[in-house]
């Protein structure tokens, strides 16, 4: 925690990251063509707001349940090319970008957990890392279902 100086500073940083993720998915929803694709990314934007809410509750003193299970990782994003957010993105490019975003968020929270000495904060960041892993897995499944089956 040397970089942050306090638990509040770490939580403020994580809250800003979740706000950024919300903006990312909302922006992505405006860049894709099909209405159902817009809905998928708007739903993810709402989930990121849920993460922000959890962090705000933690900052206010509410405790959360500990992490129970690890999420399986298909590692598909390790083998995909980076995509750029552009107007009228196709679903494949949007999914690749979303997988990369979730992988980055997972790594961020994993690294924050590793840096925490206070068990409660460590657990909070492990929980958020697992949430991001679940998101990434959902995008990987979508990718598998819609992209691999079309090719």
C-alpha positions in Angstrom: 0.0 0.0 0.0 3.0 2.3 -0.2 1.8 3.7 -3.5 -1.7 4.6 -2.1 -1.0 5.6 1.5 -4.4 4.4 2.8 -7.2 1.9 2.4 -9.4 4.8 1.3 -7.0 5.7 -1.5 -6.9 2.1 -2.8 -10.7 2.0 -2.7 -11.0 5.4 -4.4 -8.7 4.1 -7.2 -10.7 0.9 -7.6 -14.0 3.0 -7.7 -12.5 5.1 -10.5 -11.5 2.0 -12.4 -15.1 0.7 -12.2 -16.4 4.1 -13.4 -14.0 3.8 -16.3 -15.3 0.3 -17.1 -18.9 1.5 -17.0 -18.0 4.3 -19.5 -16.1 1.8 -21.6 -19.1 -0.6 -22.0 -21.5 2.2 -22.5 -19.3 3.6 -25.2 -18.9 0.2 -26.7 -22.7 -0.3 -26.8 -23.0 2.8 -28.9 -20.4 1.6 -31.4 -22.0 -1.7 -32.3 -24.7 -2.0 -35.0 -27.2 -4.6 -33.7 -29.7 -3.9 -30.9 -29.0 -7.2 -29.1 -25.2 -6.3 -29.1 -26.0 -3.0 -27.6 -28.0 -4.7 -24.9 -25.1 -7.1 -24.0 -22.7 -4.2 -23.5 -25.2 -2.1 -21.6 -25.8 -5.0 -19.3 -22.1 -5.2 -18.6 -21.9 -1.5 -18.0 -24.6 -2.0 -15.3 -22.5 -4.8 -13.8 -19.5 -2.5 -13.5 -21.8 0.0 -11.6 -22.6 -2.9 -9.3 -18.9 -3.3 -8.6 -18.6 0.4 -7.9 -21.6 0.1 -5.5 -19.8 -2.8 -3.7 -16.7 -0.7 -3.3 -18.6 2.3 -2.0 -20.3 0.0 0.5 -17.0 -1.4 1.6 -15.6 2.1 2.0 -18.6 3.0 4.1 -17.8 0.0 6.4 -19.9 -2.8 5.1 -18.2 -6.2 5.0 -18.6 -8.7 2.1 -18.6 -12.5 2.1 -15.3 -14.1 1.3 -14.4 -15.5 -2.1 -15.6 -19.1 -2.5 -14.6 -20.6 -5.8 -12.2 -19.7 -8.6 -13.5 -19.2 -12.1 -12.4 -21.3 -15.0 -10.4 -19.4 -17.6 -10.4 -20.5 -21.2 -7.5 -18.1 -22.0 -9.0 -17.3 -25.4 -8.0 -13.6 -25.1 -4.3 -14.6 -24.9 -4.5 -15.6 -28.6 -6.5 -12.9 -30.1 -5.4 -9.7 -31.8 -6.1 -6.3 -30.1 -9.2 -4.5 -31.4 -9.9 -0.8 -31.4 -13.3 0.8 -30.5 -14.7 2.1 -33.8 -18.2 3.0 -35.0 -20.3 0.0 -36.2 -17.9 -2.6 -34.7 -18.7 -6.2 -35.5 -19.5 -8.5 -32.6 -16.2 -10.4 -32.9 -14.1 -7.3 -32.6 -16.2 -6.0 -29.7 -15.9 -9.3 -27.9 -12.1 -9.4 -28.3 -11.9 -5.9 -26.9 -14.2 -6.8 -24.0 -12.2 -9.9 -23.2 -8.9 -7.9 -23.1 -10.6 -5.3 -20.9 -11.8 -7.9 -18.4 -8.4 -9.6 -18.4 -6.7 -6.3 -17.6 -9.2 -5.7 -14.8 -8.6 -9.2 -13.4 -4.9 -8.5 -13.3 -5.3 -5.2 -11.7 -7.4 -6.6 -8.8 -5.1 -9.6 -8.5 -2.1 -7.2 -8.2 -3.9 -5.0 -5.7 -4.8 -8.1 -3.6 -1.2 -9.2 -3.6 -0.1 -5.7 -2.4 -2.6 -5.6 0.5 -1.4 -6.6 3.9 -4.8 -6.1 5.6 -6.8 -9.4 5.1 -10.1 -7.6 4.6 -8.8 -5.5 1.7 -7.0 -8.5 0.2 -10.2 -10.4 0.2 -12.2 -7.5 -1.4 -9.7 -7.3 -4.3 -9.7 -11.1 -4.7 -13.5 -11.0 -4.8 -13.4 -8.3 -7.5 -10.7 -10.2 -9.5 -13.1 -13.2 -9.5 -16.0 -11.0 -10.7 -13.8 -9.8 -13.6 -12.8 -13.4 -14.4 -16.5 -14.3 -14.6 -17.1 -11.5 -17.0 -14.1 -12.5 -19.2 -15.4 -16.1 -19.2 -18.9 -14.9 -20.3 -17.3 -13.1 -23.2 -15.2 -16.1 -24.1 -18.3 -18.3 -24.1 -20.1 -15.7 -26.3 -17.0 -15.7 -28.6 -17.0 -19.4 -28.8 -20.8 -19.6 -29.4 -21.1 -16.8 -32.0 -17.8 -16.6 -33.7 -16.4 -20.1 -33.9 -19.8 -21.5 -35.0 -20.1 -18.9 -37.8 -16.7 -19.8 -39.3 
